[in-house]
């Protein structure tokens, strides 16, 4: 939904591509998806708790091995909230283009 909002909210395709590429780099480089959050500095681990990427990884782990995952309902809640925020941003961007 965030990509949809970016695509409709920005008029320059090159700017949209630059932001999307930067987000991809940041997401895979600085979020605890492939490594534990304890390897990050404390402030970055705390910041990543509020973003949906870590929670998406927890949901996938919960689907594969539910006995190894703690606090999965919180992750479902966070991803749901981010889904609603993304849907709202996309609707706003789409309505603005008319």
C-alpha positions, 0 to 999 in steps of 0.5 A: 500500500505504501508503494501504491501511495508513492506511485500516485502521490508523486508526479515524477517517476524518477523520484518515486523510483529513487525513494522505492530503491532507497526504502528497499536498501534501508529495509533489508539493511537496517531491519531485524528480518534476517538477524536478531534485533539484539545486533542493532544499536539500542535506539535502532532496535527500538525504532524498528519495533514500531515499523512493520518489517520486523513484525512481518518476519515474526508472523512468517516465523509464527506460521512456520514454527509457532512454538518458537515465537512469542508475542505473535498477536502483537505483531499481527496487530502492528501489521494490521495498523500499518495496513490501515495506515497504508490504505488510508495514505493510498486512498488520500493519494488517489483522491488527490490525483483526481 
